[in-house]
Amino acid sequence: MLRTSTATATRTLSGPQVLFEYHCWESKDSADAELWRHTHQAVDVLYQLDNPDQVMYRVRFGDGLEYDVFEDELMDSPAGYERP
């Protein structure tokens, strides 16, 4: 279980994995294009980053890619997806 906290809310991400949805520029030309191609996949949350400005986590995708993602990009179920 992973508890996350922001200035507005505290929530719990449960289960061995959580789901990731990319929330930035969706383009093959994006600096994060590799991350965009991994949207709507399950991830293992490795740890919370030490970032005083925003809550972020280091995650690992099923293919082994590790990346830093924002808290609002992690969710418990597909019902939380903002994009199809």
N, CA, C and O atoms as a CHARMM CRD file, in Angstrom:
* protein
*
  336
    1    1 MET  N      0.84400  -1.16200   0.00000 PROA 1      0.00000
    2    1 MET  CA     0.00000   0.00000   0.00000 PROA 1      0.00000
    3    1 MET  C      0.89400   1.23000   0.00000 PROA 1      0.00000
    4    1 MET  O      1.89500   1.28400   0.71400 PROA 1      0.00000
    5    2 LEU  N      0.52400   2.21500  -0.80600 PROA 2      0.00000
    6    2 LEU  CA     1.29600   3.44100  -0.93000 PROA 2      0.00000
    7    2 LEU  C      0.38900   4.60200  -0.57900 PROA 2      0.00000
    8    2 LEU  O     -0.62900   4.82100  -1.23500 PROA 2      0.00000
    9    3 ARG  N      0.75300   5.34600   0.44900 PROA 3      0.00000
   10    3 ARG  CA    -0.03100   6.52700   0.81500 PROA 3      0.00000
   11    3 ARG  C      0.61600   7.74000   0.16600 PROA 3      0.00000
   12    3 ARG  O      1.83200   7.92300   0.23600 PROA 3      0.00000
   13    4 THR  N     -0.20000   8.55800  -0.45800 PROA 4      0.00000
   14    4 THR  CA     0.30600   9.77600  -1.06400 PROA 4      0.00000
   15    4 THR  C     -0.41900  10.95600  -0.44000 PROA 4      0.00000
   16    4 THR  O     -1.57900  10.84500  -0.04300 PROA 4      0.00000
   17    5 SER  N      0.26200  12.06900  -0.35600 PROA 5      0.00000
   18    5 SER  CA    -0.33500  13.23000   0.28600 PROA 5      0.00000
   19    5 SER  C      0.03200  14.48700  -0.47700 PROA 5      0.00000
   20    5 SER  O      1.18400  14.68100  -0.86500 PROA 5      0.00000
   21    6 THR  N     -0.94700  15.32600  -0.68400 PROA 6      0.00000
   22    6 THR  CA    -0.71000  16.63100  -1.30600 PROA 6      0.00000
   23    6 THR  C     -1.32700  17.68100  -0.39800 PROA 6      0.00000
   24    6 THR  O     -1.90200  17.35200   0.64000 PROA 6      0.00000
   25    7 ALA  N     -1.21100  18.91000  -0.77900 PROA 7      0.00000
   26    7 ALA  CA    -1.78100  19.99100   0.03400 PROA 7      0.00000
   27    7 ALA  C     -3.30500  19.89100   0.09900 PROA 7      0.00000
   28    7 ALA  O     -3.91800  20.38800   1.04400 PROA 7      0.00000
   29    8 THR  N     -3.91800  19.25500  -0.89700 PROA 8      0.00000
   30    8 THR  CA    -5.37700  19.22200  -0.94300 PROA 8      0.00000
   31    8 THR  C     -5.97300  17.90300  -0.51300 PROA 8      0.00000
   32    8 THR  O     -7.14100  17.87100  -0.12600 PROA 8      0.00000
   33    9 ALA  N     -5.22200  16.80500  -0.56100 PROA 9      0.00000
   34    9 ALA  CA    -5.82400  15.50500  -0.25400 PROA 9      0.00000
   35    9 ALA  C     -4.76600  14.47400   0.07200 PROA 9      0.00000
   36    9 ALA  O     -3.59300  14.62200  -0.27000 PROA 9      0.00000
   37   10 THR  N     -5.20900  13.43000   0.73900 PROA 10     0.00000
   38   10 THR  CA    -4.37100  12.26400   0.97500 PROA 10     0.00000
   39   10 THR  C     -5.10300  11.07100   0.39200 PROA 10     0.00000
   40   10 THR  O     -6.30800  10.93100   0.60300 PROA 10     0.00000
   41   11 ARG  N     -4.42000  10.21800  -0.32500 PROA 11     0.00000
   42   11 ARG  CA    -5.06300   9.03700  -0.89000 PROA 11     0.00000
   43   11 ARG  C     -4.15000   7.84200  -0.74300 PROA 11     0.00000
   44   11 ARG  O     -2.95000   7.98600  -0.50700 PROA 11     0.00000
   45   12 THR  N     -4.72300   6.66700  -0.88500 PROA 12     0.00000
   46   12 THR  CA    -3.95600   5.43400  -0.77400 PROA 12     0.00000
   47   12 THR  C     -4.03100   4.67800  -2.08600 PROA 12     0.00000
   48   12 THR  O     -5.11800   4.40000  -2.59300 PROA 12     0.00000
   49   13 LEU  N     -2.88100   4.35000  -2.62700 PROA 13     0.00000
   50   13 LEU  CA    -2.81400   3.49200  -3.81100 PROA 13     0.00000
   51   13 LEU  C     -2.55300   2.09100  -3.29100 PROA 13     0.00000
   52   13 LEU  O     -1.55900   1.86000  -2.60200 PROA 13     0.00000
   53   14 SER  N     -3.42900   1.15800  -3.61100 PROA 14     0.00000
   54   14 SER  CA    -3.30800  -0.16700  -3.02900 PROA 14     0.00000
   55   14 SER  C     -2.97600  -1.20100  -4.08500 PROA 14     0.00000
   56   14 SER  O     -3.09500  -0.95200  -5.28500 PROA 14     0.00000
   57   15 GLY  N     -2.55300  -2.37300  -3.61400 PROA 15     0.00000
   58   15 GLY  CA    -2.22000  -3.46700  -4.51400 PROA 15     0.00000
   59   15 GLY  C     -0.75200  -3.46900  -4.85300 PROA 15     0.00000
   60   15 GLY  O     -0.04700  -2.49500  -4.58900 PROA 15     0.00000
   61   16 PRO  N     -0.28200  -4.56000  -5.43800 PROA 16     0.00000
   62   16 PRO  CA     1.13700  -4.67100  -5.76500 PROA 16     0.00000
   63   16 PRO  C      1.56200  -3.71700  -6.86700 PROA 16     0.00000
   64   16 PRO  O      2.72500  -3.32100  -6.94600 PROA 16     0.00000
   65   17 GLN  N      0.61900  -3.35400  -7.71000 PROA 17     0.00000
   66   17 GLN  CA     0.92400  -2.42200  -8.78500 PROA 17     0.00000
   67   17 GLN  C     -0.19000  -1.38700  -8.86600 PROA 17     0.00000
   68   17 GLN  O     -1.31600  -1.62800  -8.43100 PROA 17     0.00000
   69   18 VAL  N      0.14200  -0.24100  -9.42600 PROA 18     0.00000
   70   18 VAL  CA    -0.84700   0.78600  -9.71300 PROA 18     0.00000
   71   18 VAL  C     -0.77400   1.07100 -11.20700 PROA 18     0.00000
   72   18 VAL  O      0.14000   0.60900 -11.88900 PROA 18     0.00000
   73   19 LEU  N     -1.72400   1.82200 -11.70300 PROA 19     0.00000
   74   19 LEU  CA    -1.78900   2.12400 -13.13100 PROA 19     0.00000
   75   19 LEU  C     -1.23300   3.51100 -13.40500 PROA 19     0.00000
   76   19 LEU  O     -1.33900   4.41300 -12.57500 PROA 19     0.00000
   77   20 PHE  N     -0.64700   3.66600 -14.56700 PROA 20     0.00000
   78   20 PHE  CA    -0.04300   4.92700 -14.98300 PROA 20     0.00000
   79   20 PHE  C     -0.78400   5.47200 -16.19400 PROA 20     0.00000
   80   20 PHE  O     -1.12000   4.72800 -17.11600 PROA 20     0.00000
   81   21 GLU  N     -1.03500   6.77700 -16.18300 PROA 21     0.00000
   82   21 GLU  CA    -1.57800   7.45800 -17.36000 PROA 21     0.00000
   83   21 GLU  C     -0.77200   8.72700 -17.59600 PROA 21     0.00000
   84   21 GLU  O     -0.65600   9.57200 -16.70800 PROA 21     0.00000
   85   22 TYR  N     -0.21900   8.85700 -18.78600 PROA 22     0.00000
   86   22 TYR  CA     0.59600  10.01400 -19.16900 PROA 22     0.00000
   87   22 TYR  C     -0.28500  11.25200 -19.31000 PROA 22     0.00000
   88   22 TYR  O     -1.32700  11.19300 -19.96300 PROA 22     0.00000
   89   23 HSD  N      0.12100  12.38600 -18.70100 PROA 23     0.00000
   90   23 HSD  CA    -0.68000  13.60300 -18.72100 PROA 23     0.00000
   91   23 HSD  C      0.01900  14.79200 -19.36400 PROA 23     0.00000
   92   23 HSD  O     -0.36800  15.93200 -19.10400 PROA 23     0.00000
   93   24 CYS  N      1.01700  14.57100 -20.18000 PROA 24     0.00000
   94   24 CYS  CA     1.73500  15.69200 -20.79300 PROA 24     0.00000
   95   24 CYS  C      1.57000  15.66000 -22.30700 PROA 24     0.00000
   96   24 CYS  O      0.60300  15.09100 -22.81200 PROA 24     0.00000
   97   25 TRP  N      2.49300  16.25900 -23.02700 PROA 25     0.00000
   98   25 TRP  CA     2.40200  16.41100 -24.48000 PROA 25     0.00000
   99   25 TRP  C      2.47800  15.05400 -25.15600 PROA 25     0.00000
  100   25 TRP  O      3.51000  14.38600 -25.09000 PROA 25     0.00000
  101   26 GLU  N      1.40300  14.63900 -25.80300 PROA 26     0.00000
  102   26 GLU  CA     1.34000  13.34400 -26.48000 PROA 26     0.00000
  103   26 GLU  C      1.81300  13.48500 -27.92200 PROA 26     0.00000
  104   26 GLU  O      1.02600  13.78400 -28.82100 PROA 26     0.00000
  105   27 SER  N      3.08900  13.27100 -28.12700 PROA 27     0.00000
  106   27 SER  CA     3.67400  13.39800 -29.45500 PROA 27     0.00000
  107   27 SER  C      4.95700  12.58300 -29.52000 PROA 27     0.00000
  108   27 SER  O      5.67200  12.44400 -28.52800 PROA 27     0.00000
  109   28 LYS  N      5.23400  12.05200 -30.69500 PROA 28     0.00000
  110   28 LYS  CA     6.49800  11.32400 -30.86300 PROA 28     0.00000
  111   28 LYS  C      7.69100  12.26400 -30.73300 PROA 28     0.00000
  112   28 LYS  O      8.81800  11.81300 -30.53400 PROA 28     0.00000
  113   29 ASP  N      7.44900  13.56700 -30.84400 PROA 29     0.00000
  114   29 ASP  CA     8.50600  14.56300 -30.71300 PROA 29     0.00000
  115   29 ASP  C      8.70200  15.04700 -29.27400 PROA 29     0.00000
  116   29 ASP  O      9.61100  15.83100 -28.99900 PROA 29     0.00000
  117   30 SER  N      7.85400  14.58300 -28.36400 PROA 30     0.00000
  118   30 SER  CA     7.97100  14.96900 -26.95900 PROA 30     0.00000
  119   30 SER  C      9.24500  14.39600 -26.35500 PROA 30     0.00000
  120   30 SER  O      9.68200  13.30700 -26.72600 PROA 30     0.00000
  121   31 ALA  N      9.83200  15.12600 -25.43500 PROA 31     0.00000
  122   31 ALA  CA    11.00900  14.61700 -24.71800 PROA 31     0.00000
  123   31 ALA  C     10.64700  13.37500 -23.91200 PROA 31     0.00000
  124   31 ALA  O     11.51900  12.56800 -23.58700 PROA 31     0.00000
  125   32 ASP  N      9.36400  13.21900 -23.58800 PROA 32     0.00000
  126   32 ASP  CA     8.87800  12.07000 -22.82600 PROA 32     0.00000
  127   32 ASP  C      8.10300  11.08100 -23.68600 PROA 32     0.00000
  128   32 ASP  O      7.22600  10.37900 -23.18200 PROA 32     0.00000
  129   33 ALA  N      8.41300  11.01700 -24.97000 PROA 33     0.00000
  130   33 ALA  CA     7.67400  10.13300 -25.87700 PROA 33     0.00000
  131   33 ALA  C      7.71800   8.67800 -25.40600 PROA 33     0.00000
  132   33 ALA  O      6.73000   7.95900 -25.55300 PROA 33     0.00000
  133   34 GLU  N      8.82200   8.24100 -24.85300 PROA 34     0.00000
  134   34 GLU  CA     8.92500   6.87000 -24.34900 PROA 34     0.00000
  135   34 GLU  C      7.90900   6.64200 -23.23100 PROA 34     0.00000
  136   34 GLU  O      7.30200   5.57400 -23.14800 PROA 34     0.00000
  137   35 LEU  N      7.72900   7.62400 -22.39100 PROA 35     0.00000
  138   35 LEU  CA     6.76000   7.53100 -21.30400 PROA 35     0.00000
  139   35 LEU  C      5.33500   7.52700 -21.85500 PROA 35     0.00000
  140   35 LEU  O      4.48800   6.76800 -21.38400 PROA 35     0.00000
  141   36 TRP  N      5.07300   8.36700 -22.84100 PROA 36     0.00000
  142   36 TRP  CA     3.75400   8.42100 -23.46800 PROA 36     0.00000
  143   36 TRP  C      3.37000   7.05400 -24.03400 PROA 36     0.00000
  144   36 TRP  O      2.21400   6.64500 -23.93900 PROA 36     0.00000
  145   37 ARG  N      4.32800   6.35900 -24.61400 PROA 37     0.00000
  146   37 ARG  CA     4.05300   5.02700 -25.18700 PROA 37     0.00000
  147   37 ARG  C      3.74600   3.98400 -24.10800 PROA 37     0.00000
  148   37 ARG  O      3.30300   2.88100 -24.42800 PROA 37     0.00000
  149   38 HSD  N      3.97400   4.31500 -22.85000 PROA 38     0.00000
  150   38 HSD  CA     3.69800   3.38900 -21.74300 PROA 38     0.00000
  151   38 HSD  C      2.40900   3.74200 -20.99200 PROA 38     0.00000
  152   38 HSD  O      2.12500   3.15500 -19.94700 PROA 38     0.00000
  153   39 THR  N      1.62500   4.69700 -21.51600 PROA 39     0.00000
  154   39 THR  CA     0.40900   5.09200 -20.82000 PROA 39     0.00000
  155   39 THR  C     -0.55800   3.91900 -20.69000 PROA 39     0.00000
  156   39 THR  O     -0.59000   3.02800 -21.54000 PROA 39     0.00000
  157   40 HSD  N     -1.32800   3.93000 -19.63600 PROA 40     0.00000
  158   40 HSD  CA    -2.33400   2.90300 -19.32600 PROA 40     0.00000
  159   40 HSD  C     -1.70700   1.53700 -19.05700 PROA 40     0.00000
  160   40 HSD  O     -2.30800   0.50600 -19.36200 PROA 40     0.00000
  161   41 GLN  N     -0.52600   1.52700 -18.49900 PROA 41     0.00000
  162   41 GLN  CA     0.14100   0.28700 -18.10400 PROA 41     0.00000
  163   41 GLN  C      0.30000   0.23900 -16.59200 PROA 41     0.00000
  164   41 GLN  O      0.34100   1.27100 -15.92200 PROA 41     0.00000
  165   42 ALA  N      0.38700  -0.97700 -16.06900 PROA 42     0.00000
  166   42 ALA  CA     0.64300  -1.16500 -14.63700 PROA 42     0.00000
  167   42 ALA  C      2.11300  -0.87500 -14.35100 PROA 42     0.00000
  168   42 ALA  O      2.98600  -1.16900 -15.16800 PROA 42     0.00000
  169   43 VAL  N      2.37500  -0.29800 -13.18800 PROA 43     0.00000
  170   43 VAL  CA     3.74200   0.01200 -12.76900 PROA 43     0.00000
  171   43 VAL  C      3.95000  -0.43200 -11.32800 PROA 43     0.00000
  172   43 VAL  O      3.00400  -0.52700 -10.54600 PROA 43     0.00000
  173   44 ASP  N      5.19900  -0.69800 -10.99700 PROA 44     0.00000
  174   44 ASP  CA     5.60800  -0.88500  -9.60800 PROA 44     0.00000
  175   44 ASP  C      6.15800   0.45400  -9.14000 PROA 44     0.00000
  176   44 ASP  O      7.04400   1.01800  -9.78200 PROA 44     0.00000
  177   45 VAL  N      5.64400   0.96500  -8.03300 PROA 45     0.00000
  178   45 VAL  CA     6.17300   2.20500  -7.45700 PROA 45     0.00000
  179   45 VAL  C      7.37300   1.82600  -6.60800 PROA 45     0.00000
  180   45 VAL  O      7.24600   1.07400  -5.64100 PROA 45     0.00000
  181   46 LEU  N      8.53800   2.34700  -6.97100 PROA 46     0.00000
  182   46 LEU  CA     9.77300   1.99900  -6.27700 PROA 46     0.00000
  183   46 LEU  C      9.99200   2.86800  -5.04400 PROA 46     0.00000
  184   46 LEU  O     10.33300   2.35900  -3.97600 PROA 46     0.00000
  185   47 TYR  N      9.79600   4.17800  -5.18800 PROA 47     0.00000
  186   47 TYR  CA     9.96800   5.08200  -4.05100 PROA 47     0.00000
  187   47 TYR  C      9.49100   6.48100  -4.42300 PROA 47     0.00000
  188   47 TYR  O      9.36500   6.81600  -5.60100 PROA 47     0.00000
  189   48 GLN  N      9.22600   7.29300  -3.39800 PROA 48     0.00000
  190   48 GLN  CA     8.86800   8.68700  -3.59900 PROA 48     0.00000
  191   48 GLN  C     10.15100   9.48900  -3.74200 PROA 48     0.00000
  192   48 GLN  O     11.11600   9.27100  -3.00900 PROA 48     0.00000
  193   49 LEU  N     10.15400  10.41000  -4.68300 PROA 49     0.00000
  194   49 LEU  CA    11.31900  11.26000  -4.91800 PROA 49     0.00000
  195   49 LEU  C     11.36800  12.38600  -3.89000 PROA 49     0.00000
  196   49 LEU  O     10.34000  12.80700  -3.35900 PROA 49     0.00000
  197   50 ASP  N     12.54700  12.85200  -3.62600 PROA 50     0.00000
  198   50 ASP  CA    12.75100  13.98300  -2.72300 PROA 50     0.00000
  199   50 ASP  C     12.64100  15.25500  -3.55400 PROA 50     0.00000
  200   50 ASP  O     13.64600  15.80800  -4.00100 PROA 50     0.00000
  201   51 ASN  N     11.40300  15.71100  -3.75600 PROA 51     0.00000
  202   51 ASN  CA    11.13700  16.87100  -4.58600 PROA 51     0.00000
  203   51 ASN  C     10.23600  17.82100  -3.79900 PROA 51     0.00000
  204   51 ASN  O      9.06200  17.51100  -3.59800 PROA 51     0.00000
  205   52 PRO  N     10.74200  18.95700  -3.35400 PROA 52     0.00000
  206   52 PRO  CA     9.94100  19.85200  -2.52300 PROA 52     0.00000
  207   52 PRO  C      8.81700  20.55600  -3.28600 PROA 52     0.00000
  208   52 PRO  O      7.89000  21.07400  -2.66300 PROA 52     0.00000
  209   53 ASP  N      8.87900  20.58600  -4.61500 PROA 53     0.00000
  210   53 ASP  CA     7.89400  21.32300  -5.40600 PROA 53     0.00000
  211   53 ASP  C      6.65900  20.50500  -5.78000 PROA 53     0.00000
  212   53 ASP  O      5.54900  21.03700  -5.80400 PROA 53     0.00000
  213   54 GLN  N      6.84700  19.20000  -6.07600 PROA 54     0.00000
  214   54 GLN  CA     5.74300  18.35600  -6.50600 PROA 54     0.00000
  215   54 GLN  C      5.96800  16.93800  -6.00500 PROA 54     0.00000
  216   54 GLN  O      7.10600  16.49200  -5.86500 PROA 54     0.00000
  217   55 VAL  N      4.86800  16.23100  -5.73500 PROA 55     0.00000
  218   55 VAL  CA     4.97700  14.83800  -5.32600 PROA 55     0.00000
  219   55 VAL  C      5.21500  14.00600  -6.58700 PROA 55     0.00000
  220   55 VAL  O      4.41400  14.02200  -7.52100 PROA 55     0.00000
  221   56 MET  N      6.33400  13.28200  -6.59000 PROA 56     0.00000
  222   56 MET  CA     6.70500  12.44400  -7.73500 PROA 56     0.00000
  223   56 MET  C      7.23000  11.10800  -7.23200 PROA 56     0.00000
  224   56 MET  O      7.68500  10.98800  -6.09400 PROA 56     0.00000
  225   57 TYR  N      7.15700  10.10500  -8.10300 PROA 57     0.00000
  226   57 TYR  CA     7.59300   8.75900  -7.75500 PROA 57     0.00000
  227   57 TYR  C      8.45500   8.16900  -8.85900 PROA 57     0.00000
  228   57 TYR  O      8.28900   8.48600 -10.03700 PROA 57     0.00000
  229   58 ARG  N      9.36500   7.31800  -8.46200 PROA 58     0.00000
  230   58 ARG  CA    10.13700   6.51100  -9.41000 PROA 58     0.00000
  231   58 ARG  C      9.34300   5.22500  -9.58200 PROA 58     0.00000
  232   58 ARG  O      9.02000   4.55600  -8.60000 PROA 58     0.00000
  233   59 VAL  N      9.02200   4.87000 -10.84300 PROA 59     0.00000
  234   59 VAL  CA     8.23800   3.66900 -11.12600 PROA 59     0.00000
  235   59 VAL  C      8.97700   2.77500 -12.11100 PROA 59     0.00000
  236   59 VAL  O      9.87600   3.21800 -12.82600 PROA 59     0.00000
  237   60 ARG  N      8.58100   1.51600 -12.13100 PROA 60     0.00000
  238   60 ARG  CA     9.13600   0.55800 -13.09800 PROA 60     0.00000
  239   60 ARG  C      7.97900  -0.08000 -13.86100 PROA 60     0.00000
  240   60 ARG  O      7.02700  -0.59500 -13.27400 PROA 60     0.00000
  241   61 PHE  N      8.09100  -0.03000 -15.18100 PROA 61     0.00000
  242   61 PHE  CA     7.10100  -0.65000 -16.05900 PROA 61     0.00000
  243   61 PHE  C      7.45000  -2.11600 -16.26900 PROA 61     0.00000
  244   61 PHE  O      8.55600  -2.54800 -15.94700 PROA 61     0.00000
  245   62 GLY  N      6.50800  -2.87900 -16.80900 PROA 62     0.00000
  246   62 GLY  CA     6.68800  -4.30900 -17.02300 PROA 62     0.00000
  247   62 GLY  C      7.86800  -4.65700 -17.91300 PROA 62     0.00000
  248   62 GLY  O      8.44500  -5.73600 -17.78000 PROA 62     0.00000
  249   63 ASP  N      8.23800  -3.74800 -18.82700 PROA 63     0.00000
  250   63 ASP  CA     9.37800  -4.02200 -19.71100 PROA 63     0.00000
  251   63 ASP  C     10.71200  -3.60400 -19.09000 PROA 63     0.00000
  252   63 ASP  O     11.75700  -3.68500 -19.73600 PROA 63     0.00000
  253   64 GLY  N     10.66900  -3.15100 -17.81900 PROA 64     0.00000
  254   64 GLY  CA    11.89800  -2.77700 -17.12000 PROA 64     0.00000
  255   64 GLY  C     12.22700  -1.29300 -17.14000 PROA 64     0.00000
  256   64 GLY  O     13.11200  -0.85000 -16.40800 PROA 64     0.00000
  257   65 LEU  N     11.52300  -0.50900 -17.97400 PROA 65     0.00000
  258   65 LEU  CA    11.77300   0.93400 -18.02100 PROA 65     0.00000
  259   65 LEU  C     11.48400   1.54800 -16.65900 PROA 65     0.00000
  260   65 LEU  O     10.42200   1.30500 -16.08600 PROA 65     0.00000
  261   66 GLU  N     12.41200   2.33800 -16.13400 PROA 66     0.00000
  262   66 GLU  CA    12.20600   3.08800 -14.90100 PROA 66     0.00000
  263   66 GLU  C     12.13200   4.56500 -15.25200 PROA 66     0.00000
  264   66 GLU  O     12.90200   5.06000 -16.07400 PROA 66     0.00000
  265   67 TYR  N     11.18500   5.27000 -14.61100 PROA 67     0.00000
  266   67 TYR  CA    10.95900   6.66800 -14.95500 PROA 67     0.00000
  267   67 TYR  C     10.39500   7.39300 -13.73800 PROA 67     0.00000
  268   67 TYR  O      9.84700   6.75900 -12.83600 PROA 67     0.00000
  269   68 ASP  N     10.52400   8.70800 -13.70800 PROA 68     0.00000
  270   68 ASP  CA     9.94300   9.52900 -12.65500 PROA 68     0.00000
  271   68 ASP  C      8.60800  10.07300 -13.15700 PROA 68     0.00000
  272   68 ASP  O      8.53900  10.64700 -14.24400 PROA 68     0.00000
  273   69 VAL  N      7.54200   9.89300 -12.36300 PROA 69     0.00000
  274   69 VAL  CA     6.20500  10.31700 -12.77800 PROA 69     0.00000
  275   69 VAL  C      5.55900  11.14500 -11.67600 PROA 69     0.00000
  276   69 VAL  O      5.93600  11.05900 -10.50700 PROA 69     0.00000
  277   70 PHE  N      4.57900  11.94700 -12.07300 PROA 70     0.00000
  278   70 PHE  CA     3.84300  12.78100 -11.13400 PROA 70     0.00000
  279   70 PHE  C      2.77200  11.96500 -10.42000 PROA 70     0.00000
  280   70 PHE  O      2.26600  10.97800 -10.95600 PROA 70     0.00000
  281   71 GLU  N      2.43600  12.38500  -9.21400 PROA 71     0.00000
  282   71 GLU  CA     1.44600  11.68600  -8.40400 PROA 71     0.00000
  283   71 GLU  C      0.10600  11.54400  -9.12500 PROA 71     0.00000
  284   71 GLU  O     -0.53300  10.49500  -9.04000 PROA 71     0.00000
  285   72 ASP  N     -0.32700  12.59400  -9.83500 PROA 72     0.00000
  286   72 ASP  CA    -1.64200  12.53600 -10.48100 PROA 72     0.00000
  287   72 ASP  C     -1.67300  11.60200 -11.68600 PROA 72     0.00000
  288   72 ASP  O     -2.73600  11.38000 -12.26600 PROA 72     0.00000
  289   73 GLU  N     -0.52700  11.05200 -12.06900 PROA 73     0.00000
  290   73 GLU  CA    -0.48100  10.09300 -13.17500 PROA 73     0.00000
  291   73 GLU  C     -0.61500   8.64500 -12.69800 PROA 73     0.00000
  292   73 GLU  O     -0.61000   7.72200 -13.51300 PROA 73     0.00000
  293   74 LEU  N     -0.73500   8.44500 -11.39100 PROA 74     0.00000
  294   74 LEU  CA    -0.86600   7.10400 -10.81600 PROA 74     0.00000
  295   74 LEU  C     -2.27300   6.92200 -10.27200 PROA 74     0.00000
  296   74 LEU  O     -2.80500   7.81000  -9.60600 PROA 74     0.00000
  297   75 MET  N     -2.87400   5.77700 -10.55300 PROA 75     0.00000
  298   75 MET  CA    -4.23300   5.51000 -10.08000 PROA 75     0.00000
  299   75 MET  C     -4.46300   4.05100  -9.80300 PROA 75     0.00000
  300   75 MET  O     -3.70700   3.18700 -10.24600 PROA 75     0.00000
  301   76 ASP  N     -5.52900   3.78400  -9.05400 PROA 76     0.00000
  302   76 ASP  CA    -5.86700   2.42300  -8.65600 PROA 76     0.00000
  303   76 ASP  C     -6.59800   1.62500  -9.71700 PROA 76     0.00000
  304   76 ASP  O     -6.48300   0.40100  -9.75900 PROA 76     0.00000
  305   77 SER  N     -7.35500   2.30400 -10.58100 PROA 77     0.00000
  306   77 SER  CA    -8.15000   1.57700 -11.56800 PROA 77     0.00000
  307   77 SER  C     -8.31000   2.40300 -12.83400 PROA 77     0.00000
  308   77 SER  O     -8.10600   3.61700 -12.81600 PROA 77     0.00000
  309   78 PRO  N     -8.67200   1.75200 -13.93100 PROA 78     0.00000
  310   78 PRO  CA    -8.90100   2.48900 -15.18500 PROA 78     0.00000
  311   78 PRO  C    -10.01000   3.53200 -15.07400 PROA 78     0.00000
  312   78 PRO  O    -10.08300   4.44400 -15.89800 PROA 78     0.00000
  313   79 ALA  N    -10.86500   3.40800 -14.07400 PROA 79     0.00000
  314   79 ALA  CA   -11.93800   4.39600 -13.89100 PROA 79     0.00000
  315   79 ALA  C    -11.36100   5.80000 -13.67400 PROA 79     0.00000
  316   79 ALA  O    -12.04700   6.79200 -13.91800 PROA 79     0.00000
  317   80 GLY  N    -10.11800   5.88800 -13.22100 PROA 80     0.00000
  318   80 GLY  CA    -9.47900   7.16900 -12.98800 PROA 80     0.00000
  319   80 GLY  C     -8.82800   7.77500 -14.21100 PROA 80     0.00000
  320   80 GLY  O     -8.34300   8.90500 -14.15200 PROA 80     0.00000
  321   81 TYR  N     -8.80400   7.05200 -15.31900 PROA 81     0.00000
  322   81 TYR  CA    -8.17600   7.58100 -16.53700 PROA 81     0.00000
  323   81 TYR  C     -8.88400   8.84000 -17.02100 PROA 81     0.00000
  324   81 TYR  O    -10.11300   8.91400 -17.01700 PROA 81     0.00000
  325   82 GLU  N     -8.10100   9.82100 -17.43600 PROA 82     0.00000
  326   82 GLU  CA    -8.64500  11.05200 -18.01500 PROA 82     0.00000
  327   82 GLU  C     -8.74900  10.96100 -19.53200 PROA 82     0.00000
  328   82 GLU  O     -9.53200  11.68200 -20.15000 PROA 82     0.00000
  329   83 ARG  N     -7.96900  10.08500 -20.12400 PROA 83     0.00000
  330   83 ARG  CA    -7.90200   9.97300 -21.58800 PROA 83     0.00000
  331   83 ARG  C     -8.22400   8.54500 -22.00200 PROA 83     0.00000
  332   83 ARG  O     -7.97100   7.59800 -21.25600 PROA 83     0.00000
  333   84 PRO  N     -8.78900   8.39800 -23.20700 PROA 84     0.00000
  334   84 PRO  CA    -9.13200   7.03000 -23.66700 PROA 84     0.00000
  335   84 PRO  C     -7.90600   6.17500 -23.92600 PROA 84     0.00000
  336   84 PRO  O     -8.03400   5.01400 -24.31300 PROA 84     0.00000
